[in-house]
């Protein structure tokens, strides 16, 4: 089929392919289809569940509920309460919720068992075993636990709004017994609280007595430690430290003055030697100043005599001797002052060293005195703390011992329970409704499970997932029958066929003739009737259309289109006759068709005569529709599918299986010739 192969349309994705897989309504549509398919199973299961629930509701015995009111007093406290002095606001719901758990506790309900002698009643399973078997296997403790559990299951304790009132209710088969249990529970709760307070008081007295003895011993030991340390260190608190601090201050002041004098003496001493005449003490010395004045006067006299007399003159010699004596006297006085200064530096240095040693000694004594005082204060603080703790425990001991036996419960019974006159349950309508809901849920789960296990196609999404190709159209079954309902189905079917024609022919984007092959995974899909309906729609739309029924094993075109199967496709290929000899006309439309013929030879699909026939039809008609047999039953027909521009794979909701469709698509892709593969879904 050279002409057909050369003009094949390109492979295009059908419109809406991406949106079809991502449609959020697909799971809902699938679920609706599954529920509709198994609607009678759902009705049966729900009916059985409602009937069973109604039968059960009629057999349930009546129950009676008795109630009483109990008040919890949050302000009444005991000396043993840890928060006795706490005035912080306590929300009512916090206190009542706590007490609700106490009322439902094992200790309270165990007292109820003893109060009502339930161990000797029919509530004790141990007695039932003894009557039935004669050798009970349950221990007494286990039987008591069972009785307490039964009481807790029937007991209801609820706070009443934001108040300190607690509503206590019990449900039982006998009105009097229900009232007795409620009253016993409230009385046992108050009795348990009183016993708990008394037990805590006794334990507190014992614990406080032991603790007081230990605290007394510890206090005596700490006071003795204070006295021993004071005697050993001879500390007079405050006075010794102040005296040493004053003495250290005075010595520091003397040290500062001595250091100043030492600095002056050292500076003066460093200026001694050849520079003694320049010392301040020398310059400022009155004797030196007088001698220097006399020496200056004498130098003047010597100068005058030297100008008059010779050097050997007695008066000049006498004057020079007098000057030498003066100068020698100045030198001697200067030396005396310098020696005096050096002696003063040594003395000052020794004095500074002595004062420093005295300062260090006083500082050490002061530090020791302060450390001793600190240690003494620490010991005194510890002794004082021990004394306060001992006095606190002693006061607490006296208070607890004085109030022992005066404990009162922190609540009271506001309203005692009375035997009810009307049953409180069961709610039989609720039981029936519950049975209906449970059976409906079971039916829903069963339907979903069956639908998940069902391998058949139901929705567009199922077909898309099975084949990987979103359907180009979803059409209803070919309508049959007469009347208004049939006309409505005809209108919906006509609209769907028009959409299918537009998707397969107009949506291809080609302007020339087209060859379209229709096939299915099995014969129950109904692709034969769909191919005839599509051919009629194309012919009515104005396209010259021919329908080639190539399904040799299930010939149907001649039956539906009022034709003959005496000379059909297989006969034409066998005899290599003229095409016009096999063409027939649909009485209801301009559609022409070729019946399958009487032969069933599968090799005809691969024959040269088949290719020549399709080429001839392709040139002569605008649309060539080839109705193929199911390819899984007739694999040879895939050669004929490969010659078409578009191969339409038809699936029927609730009939076609996913595995078969997946296998068929793989077969078509394996034998692909560049043509397109489309899928069509027929609704139920």
Residue pairs with C-beta under 8 A, 6 or more apart in sequence:
1 611
1 614
1 615
1 618
1 643
2 615
3 615
3 618
3 619
4 515
4 614
4 615
4 618
4 643
4 644
4 645
5 643
5 673
7 510
7 512
7 513
7 645
8 645
8 673
8 674
8 675
9 508
9 509
9 510
9 514
9 645
9 646
9 675
9 676
10 509
10 676
11 674
11 675
11 676
12 507
12 508
12 509
12 676
14 469
14 470
14 471
14 472
14 503
14 507
14 678
15 472
15 503
15 507
16 470
17 469
17 470
20 460
20 461
20 464
20 470
20 471
21 461
21 464
21 465
21 470
23 460
23 461
26 459
26 460
26 461
27 461
29 459
29 460
29 461
30 451
30 458
30 459
30 461
30 462
31 448
31 451
33 458
33 459
33 653
33 654
33 684
34 447
34 448
34 450
34 451
34 454
34 458
35 42
35 444
35 447
37 451
37 458
37 654
37 684
38 446
38 447
38 450
38 451
41 443
41 446
41 447
41 450
42 440
42 443
42 444
42 447
45 439
45 440
45 442
45 443
45 446
46 436
46 439
46 440
46 443
48 439
49 435
49 436
49 438
49 439
49 440
49 442
49 443
50 432
50 435
50 436
50 439
52 435
52 439
53 431
53 432
53 433
53 434
53 435
53 436
53 438
53 439
54 428
54 431
54 432
54 435
56 431
56 435
57 426
57 428
57 431
57 432
58 428
60 426
60 428
60 431
61 173
62 173
62 423
62 425
62 426
63 171
63 172
63 173
63 423
63 424
63 425
63 426
64 171
64 172
64 173
64 174
64 175
64 178
64 419
64 420
64 422
64 423
64 424
65 169
65 170
65 171
65 178
65 420
65 424
65 425
66 169
66 170
66 172
66 175
66 178
66 179
66 181
66 182
66 417
66 418
66 419
66 420
67 167
67 168
67 169
67 170
67 182
67 417
68 167
68 168
68 169
68 182
68 183
68 186
68 413
68 414
68 415
68 416
68 417
69 160
69 165
69 166
69 167
69 168
69 413
69 414
69 415
70 103
70 165
70 166
70 168
70 186
70 189
70 411
70 412
70 413
70 414
71 164
71 165
71 166
71 411
71 412
71 413
71 414
72 95
72 96
72 99
72 164
72 165
72 166
72 410
72 411
73 164
73 410
73 411
73 412
74 90
74 92
74 95
74 164
74 410
76 408
76 410
77 83
77 84
77 410
78 84
78 197
78 403
78 407
79 396
79 399
79 400
79 403
80 197
80 200
80 201
80 204
80 400
91 162
92 159
92 162
92 163
92 164
93 159
93 162
95 164
96 159
96 163
96 164
96 165
96 166
97 159
99 166
99 411
100 157
100 158
100 159
100 166
102 108
102 189
102 192
102 193
103 157
103 166
103 168
103 185
103 189
104 152
104 155
104 157
106 148
107 192
108 185
108 188
108 189
108 192
109 148
109 151
109 152
109 155
109 185
109 188
110 144
110 148
111 184
111 188
111 191
111 192
112 118
112 151
112 181
112 184
112 185
112 188
113 119
113 144
113 147
113 148
113 151
115 184
115 187
115 188
116 180
116 181
116 184
118 124
118 147
118 151
119 126
119 140
119 143
119 144
119 147
120 127
121 127
122 128
123 147
123 150
124 143
124 147
125 138
125 143
125 146
125 147
126 136
126 138
126 140
126 143
129 135
129 136
129 137
129 138
130 136
138 146
151 170
151 181
154 170
154 171
154 172
154 181
155 168
155 169
155 170
155 181
155 185
156 167
156 168
156 169
156 170
156 171
157 166
157 167
157 168
157 169
158 166
158 167
158 169
159 165
159 166
159 167
160 166
160 167
165 414
168 182
168 185
168 186
168 417
169 182
170 178
170 181
170 182
170 185
170 417
171 178
171 424
171 425
172 178
172 181
175 419
175 420
175 421
176 419
178 417
178 419
178 420
179 417
179 418
179 419
179 420
182 416
182 417
183 413
183 416
183 417
186 413
186 416
187 413
189 411
190 409
190 411
190 412
190 413
191 409
193 409
193 410
193 411
194 407
194 408
194 409
197 407
198 404
198 405
198 407
201 400
201 403
201 404
201 407
202 404
204 400
205 397
205 400
205 401
205 404
208 393
208 396
208 397
208 400
209 397
211 393
212 390
212 393
212 394
212 397
215 386
215 389
215 390
215 393
216 390
218 386
218 390
219 383
219 386
219 387
219 390
222 379
222 382
222 383
222 386
223 383
225 379
225 383
226 376
226 379
226 380
226 383
229 235
229 372
229 375
229 376
229 379
230 376
233 372
233 375
233 376
235 369
235 372
235 373
235 376
237 373
237 376
237 377
238 373
240 369
241 366
241 369
241 370
241 373
244 362
244 365
244 366
244 369
245 366
247 362
248 359
248 362
248 363
248 366
251 355
251 358
251 359
251 362
252 359
254 355
255 352
255 355
255 356
255 359
258 348
258 351
258 352
258 355
259 352
261 344
261 348
261 351
262 345
262 348
262 349
262 351
262 352
265 341
265 344
265 345
265 348
265 349
266 345
268 279
268 280
268 281
268 341
268 344
268 345
269 341
269 342
269 345
271 278
271 279
272 279
272 338
272 341
272 342
273 338
276 282
276 334
276 335
276 337
276 338
277 283
277 334
279 334
279 337
279 338
279 341
281 337
281 340
281 341
282 288
282 333
282 334
282 337
282 338
285 333
285 337
287 333
288 330
288 333
288 334
288 337
291 326
291 329
291 330
291 333
292 330
294 326
295 323
295 326
295 327
295 330
298 319
298 322
298 323
298 326
299 323
301 319
302 316
302 319
302 320
302 323
305 313
305 315
305 316
305 319
306 316
309 315
309 316
310 316
311 317
451 458
455 657
455 658
455 659
456 653
456 654
456 655
456 656
456 657
456 658
457 463
457 466
457 651
457 652
457 653
457 654
457 655
457 656
457 657
457 658
457 661
457 681
458 653
458 654
459 653
459 681
460 470
460 471
460 474
460 681
462 658
463 469
463 470
463 471
463 651
463 661
463 679
463 681
464 470
464 471
464 679
465 658
466 651
466 658
466 661
466 662
466 665
467 649
467 661
467 662
467 665
467 679
468 665
469 649
469 665
469 677
469 678
469 679
470 679
471 651
471 678
471 679
471 680
471 681
472 500
472 503
472 504
472 507
472 648
472 678
472 679
472 680
473 496
473 499
473 500
473 503
473 680
473 681
474 496
474 680
474 681
474 682
474 683
475 493
475 496
475 497
475 499
475 500
475 530
475 680
475 681
475 682
475 683
476 489
476 492
476 493
476 496
476 682
476 683
477 493
477 526
477 682
477 683
477 684
478 493
478 526
478 529
478 530
478 533
479 486
479 489
479 490
479 493
480 486
493 533
494 537
497 533
497 534
497 537
498 537
500 534
500 537
500 680
501 534
501 537
501 538
501 541
503 678
504 514
504 516
504 534
504 646
504 648
504 678
505 514
505 516
505 538
505 543
505 623
508 514
508 645
508 646
508 676
510 645
513 618
513 619
513 621
513 622
513 623
513 624
514 622
514 623
514 624
514 645
514 646
515 614
515 617
515 618
515 624
515 626
515 643
515 644
515 645
515 646
516 534
516 623
516 624
516 625
516 626
516 644
516 645
516 646
516 647
516 648
517 625
517 626
517 628
517 640
517 641
517 643
517 644
517 646
517 647
517 648
518 527
518 530
518 531
518 534
518 625
518 626
518 627
518 628
518 647
518 648
518 650
519 527
519 628
519 629
519 630
519 631
519 637
519 641
519 647
519 648
519 649
519 650
519 664
520 526
520 527
520 630
520 649
520 650
520 651
520 652
520 656
520 664
521 630
521 631
521 632
521 649
521 651
521 656
521 657
521 660
521 661
521 663
521 664
522 630
522 632
522 633
522 655
522 656
522 657
522 660
523 554
523 629
523 630
523 633
524 652
524 655
524 656
525 630
525 650
525 651
525 652
525 655
525 656
525 682
526 650
526 652
526 682
527 627
527 650
528 549
528 551
528 554
528 556
528 557
528 560
528 627
529 556
529 560
530 650
530 680
530 682
531 547
531 549
531 625
531 627
532 547
532 556
532 557
532 560
532 561
532 591
532 593
532 627
534 625
535 545
535 546
535 547
535 586
535 591
535 593
535 623
535 625
536 586
536 588
536 589
536 591
538 545
538 591
538 622
538 623
538 625
539 545
539 586
539 589
539 590
539 591
539 592
540 589
540 590
543 621
543 622
543 623
544 590
544 592
544 620
544 621
544 622
544 623
545 590
545 591
545 592
545 621
545 622
545 623
545 624
545 625
546 583
546 591
546 592
546 593
546 594
546 617
546 620
546 621
546 623
546 624
546 625
547 557
547 591
547 592
547 593
547 594
547 625
547 627
548 569
548 593
548 594
548 614
548 617
548 624
548 625
548 626
548 627
549 555
549 556
549 557
549 558
549 568
549 569
549 593
549 594
549 595
549 596
549 627
550 569
550 596
550 605
550 626
550 627
550 628
550 629
550 637
550 640
551 596
551 627
551 628
551 629
552 569
552 570
552 596
552 597
552 599
552 600
552 601
552 602
552 604
552 629
552 634
553 600
553 629
553 633
553 634
554 629
555 565
555 568
555 595
555 596
555 597
557 563
557 593
557 594
557 595
557 596
557 627
558 564
558 565
558 568
558 584
558 593
558 595
558 596
561 584
561 586
561 587
561 588
561 591
561 593
562 586
562 587
563 584
563 586
563 593
563 595
564 584
564 595
565 595
565 596
565 597
565 598
566 598
567 581
567 582
567 595
567 597
568 582
568 594
568 595
568 596
568 597
568 598
569 582
569 594
569 595
569 596
569 597
569 604
569 613
570 596
570 597
570 598
570 599
570 600
570 601
570 604
571 577
571 582
571 597
571 598
571 599
572 579
572 581
572 582
572 594
572 597
572 613
573 597
573 604
573 607
573 609
573 610
573 613
574 597
574 599
574 601
574 604
576 609
579 613
579 616
579 617
579 620
582 594
582 595
582 597
583 592
583 593
583 594
584 592
584 593
584 594
584 595
585 591
585 592
585 593
586 592
586 593
592 621
602 634
602 636
602 637
603 636
604 610
605 634
605 636
605 637
605 639
605 640
606 636
606 639
610 640
611 643
614 624
614 626
614 640
614 643
617 624
618 624
624 644
626 640
626 641
626 644
628 634
628 637
628 640
628 641
629 637
631 637
631 638
631 641
631 664
631 667
631 668
632 660
632 663
632 664
632 667
635 667
638 667
638 668
638 671
639 671
641 647
641 668
641 671
642 671
642 672
642 673
642 675
643 673
644 675
645 675
645 676
646 675
646 676
646 677
646 678
647 668
647 675
647 676
647 677
647 678
648 678
648 679
648 680
649 661
649 664
649 665
649 668
649 677
649 678
649 679
649 680
650 679
650 680
650 682
651 661
651 679
651 680
651 681
651 682
652 681
652 682
652 684
653 681
653 682
653 683
653 684
654 684
665 677
668 677
669 677
